[in-house]
């Protein structure tokens, strides 16, 4: 409860930092925030033209011109949210070293700024993707509502992992180097650009160790097939997300007082 009160008390500070981060990304550009729309729009168009039209890619059991494009966008966009939260959380305390030394404010505000900024960026991109689904006649209907709990689980997992790594990275800088490499392998070991069904049985069985695999499958089930996800398959990712949040919060409370000395 103390952390929630601190976040609420410093909501203006958080909002100002989110706005500053968003503006800094497009500073000194002629189109400004217009790039936030053009970049994801270009990505959707490229995926659609290359994978749906030129390559005529198909997914097993799905007969739709845009099936693979939607499959790919569903995985890449949600992975982008996870990647942004974790990678920015990894260095948030290091990048804010001067701020932490000069200004007294609740350090929990930094993870909140990271998550809020990532959510703003994701909301813009996913709104365009949703528009594409509607215009192409592939909007999933009511199962689209399932994205709310899916994104909640996904964000909890990313926040818990990000805060844990962010605290550890202050004291052990190798953590940041290792995670950058590990994240690349993690992406390709998650069924984002390929269906899990094409994997050899041995590797397919190992996929149960990847907590993001059932989440990726759930997104694709909703957006590609227009079906509700298999909720029982999301129990493990939910438990993992809650455990990571508990671990991250424990490390943060225990080590936050020592961070300034290390920075």
C-alpha positions in Angstrom: 0.0 0.0 0.0 2.9 2.4 0.7 4.2 1.9 -2.8 0.7 2.6 -4.3 0.4 5.8 -2.2 3.8 6.9 -3.4 2.9 6.3 -7.0 -0.3 8.3 -6.6 1.4 11.1 -4.8 4.0 11.5 -7.6 1.6 10.9 -10.5 2.4 14.3 -11.9 6.1 13.4 -11.9 5.4 10.1 -13.6 3.1 11.8 -16.3 5.7 14.4 -17.0 8.5 11.8 -17.5 6.3 9.7 -19.8 5.5 12.8 -21.8 9.2 13.8 -21.9 10.2 10.3 -23.1 7.6 10.3 -25.8 8.6 13.8 -27.0 12.3 13.0 -26.9 11.9 10.1 -29.2 10.7 12.4 -32.0 12.5 15.6 -31.1 13.9 17.6 -34.0 12.0 15.6 -36.6 9.7 17.3 -39.1 6.8 14.9 -38.6 7.2 14.6 -34.8 4.8 12.2 -33.3 3.6 11.3 -36.7 6.4 8.8 -36.9 4.7 6.9 -34.1 2.0 6.1 -36.6 4.1 5.8 -39.8 6.6 3.3 -38.4 4.1 0.6 -37.3 1.9 1.3 -40.3 4.9 0.6 -42.6 5.6 -2.6 -40.7 2.0 -3.9 -41.1 2.1 -3.0 -44.9 5.4 -4.8 -45.4 4.3 -7.9 -43.5 1.0 -8.0 -45.5 2.7 -7.5 -48.9 5.6 -9.9 -48.4 4.0 -12.7 -46.4 0.4 -12.5 -47.6 0.8 -11.5 -51.3 4.3 -12.3 -52.6 5.1 -15.4 -50.6 1.5 -16.6 -50.3 2.4 -17.9 -46.8 -0.2 -20.1 -45.2 -0.8 -21.4 -41.7 -1.9 -25.0 -41.2 -5.6 -25.2 -41.0 -6.2 -21.5 -41.7 -7.5 -20.4 -45.1 -7.1 -16.7 -45.2 -5.0 -14.3 -47.4 -3.9 -12.3 -44.4 -3.6 -15.2 -41.9 0.2 -15.3 -41.7 0.5 -11.5 -41.7 -1.9 -11.3 -38.7 -0.1 -14.2 -37.0 3.3 -12.4 -37.4 2.0 -9.0 -36.3 0.3 -10.6 -33.2 3.5 -12.1 -32.1 5.9 -9.3 -33.0 3.8 -6.5 -31.6 3.2 -8.2 -28.2 6.9 -9.3 -28.1 7.8 -5.7 -28.7 5.9 -4.6 -25.6 7.6 -7.3 -23.5 11.0 -6.5 -25.0 10.6 -2.7 -24.4 9.6 -3.1 -20.8 12.4 -5.6 -19.9 15.2 -3.9 -21.8 14.4 -0.4 -20.5 13.9 -1.7 -17.0 17.3 -3.3 -17.2 19.0 0.1 -17.4 16.4 2.4 -15.8 18.3 2.9 -12.5 21.7 3.3 -14.3 20.3 5.8 -16.8 18.7 7.8 -13.9 21.8 7.8 -11.7 22.1 11.7 -11.7 18.4 12.1 -11.0 18.5 9.6 -8.1 21.5 11.5 -6.6 20.1 15.0 -6.9 16.3 14.6 -6.3 14.5 12.8 -3.6 11.5 10.8 -5.0 10.2 7.3 -4.6 12.3 5.0 -6.8 9.3 2.9 -7.7 8.3 5.8 -10.0 11.0 4.7 -12.4 9.5 1.3 -13.3 6.1 2.9 -13.5 7.4 5.4 -16.1 9.0 2.6 -18.1 5.8 0.6 -18.2 3.6 3.6 -18.9 5.8 4.7 -21.8 5.8 1.2 -23.3 2.0 1.0 -22.9 1.5 4.3 -24.7 3.7 3.2 -27.6 2.0 -0.2 -27.7 -1.4 1.4 -27.7 -0.7 3.4 -30.8 0.8 0.5 -32.7 -2.0 -2.0 -31.7 -4.7 0.5 -32.5 -3.4 0.7 -36.1 -3.2 -3.1 -36.2 -6.8 -3.4 -34.9 -7.8 -0.9 -37.7 -6.1 -3.2 -40.2 -8.1 -6.2 -38.8 -11.4 -4.4 -39.2 -10.7 -3.1 -42.7 -9.5 -6.5 -43.9 -12.5 -8.2 -42.5 -10.5 -10.2 -40.0 -11.6 -8.7 -36.7 -12.1 -11.6 -34.2 -15.3 -10.3 -32.6 -15.9 -11.0 -28.9 -12.8 -13.1 -28.3 -10.9 -9.7 -28.8 -11.9 -9.0 -25.2 -9.6 -11.8 -24.1 -6.6 -9.6 -25.0 -7.2 -7.6 -21.8 -6.3 -10.4 -19.3 -3.6 -11.7 -21.8 -1.9 -8.3 -21.8 -2.3 -8.1 -18.0 -0.4 -11.4 -17.6 2.2 -10.4 -20.2 2.8 -7.0 -18.5 3.0 -8.5 -15.0 5.6 -11.0 -16.3 7.6 -8.2 -18.0 7.4 -5.9 -15.0 8.5 -8.6 -12.5 11.4 -9.7 -14.7 12.4 -6.1 -15.6 12.5 -4.9 -12.0 14.4 -8.0 -10.9 17.0 -7.6 -13.7 17.1 -3.8 -13.2 18.1 -4.1 -9.5 20.6 -6.9 -10.2 22.1 -4.9 -13.0 23.0 -2.1 -10.6 25.2 -4.4 -8.6 26.3 -6.9 -11.3 26.7 -5.2 -14.7 27.1 -8.5 -16.5 23.4 -9.1 -16.0 22.7 -6.5 -18.7 25.1 -7.9 -21.2 23.9 -11.5 -20.6 20.2 -10.6 -21.0 20.7 -8.8 -24.3 22.1 -12.0 -25.7 19.6 -14.2 -24.0 16.7 -12.1 -25.3 17.7 -12.8 -28.9 17.5 -16.6 -28.3 14.3 -16.2 -26.4 12.6 -14.5 -29.3 13.5 -17.4 -31.7 12.5 -20.0 -29.1 9.0 -18.5 -28.9 6.5 -19.4 -31.7 6.3 -15.9 -33.1 7.4 -16.2 -36.7 6.7 -19.9 -37.0 3.8 -22.2 -35.7 4.7 -24.4 -32.8 3.3 -27.4 -34.8 6.3 -27.3 -37.2 8.8 -28.0 -34.5 10.3 -31.5 -34.0 8.6 -33.3 -31.1 11.7 -33.1 -28.9 11.9 -29.3 -29.2 8.1 -29.0 -29.0 8.1 -30.7 -25.6 10.8 -28.3 -24.3 8.5 -25.4 -25.3 6.6 -26.0 -22.0 9.6 -24.4 -20.3 9.1 -21.1 -22.1 6.4 -19.1 -20.2 5.9 -16.8 -23.2 5.0 -19.7 -25.5 1.4 -20.2 -24.3 0.9 -16.4 -24.2 2.0 -16.1 -27.8 -0.3 -19.0 -28.7 -3.2 -17.3 -26.9 -2.7 -14.1 -28.8 -2.6 -16.0 -32.1 -5.7 -18.0 -31.2 -7.6 -14.8 -30.7 -6.3 -12.7 -33.5 -5.8 -15.3 -36.2 -8.6 -17.9 -35.5 -11.1 -15.6 -33.7 -11.2 -18.1 -30.8 -11.1 -17.7 -27.1 -7.7 -18.8 -25.7 -7.3 -22.0 -23.7 -7.3 -20.5 -20.2 -5.9 -23.6 -18.5 -2.7 -23.2 -20.5 -2.2 -19.8 -19.0 -2.0 -20.9 -15.4 1.8 -21.5 -15.6 2.6 -18.0 -17.1 0.3 -16.4 -14.5 2.1 -18.1 -11.6 5.5 -17.2 -13.1 4.4 -13.6 -13.5 3.3 -13.3 -9.9 6.4 -15.0 -8.6 8.6 -12.7 -10.6 6.7 -9.6 -9.3 7.1 -10.8 -5.8 10.9 -11.4 -6.3 11.3 -8.1 -8.0 9.5 -6.2 -5.3 11.5 -8.0 -2.6 14.8 -7.2 -4.2 13.7 -3.6 -4.8 12.7 -3.0 -1.2 15.8 -4.7 0.1 18.4 -3.0 -2.2 16.8 0.3 -3.1 18.6 2.1 -0.3 22.0 0.9 -1.5 21.6 1.8 -5.2 22.8 5.4 -5.0 26.1 4.2 -3.5 26.6 1.7 -6.3 25.6 4.3 -8.9 
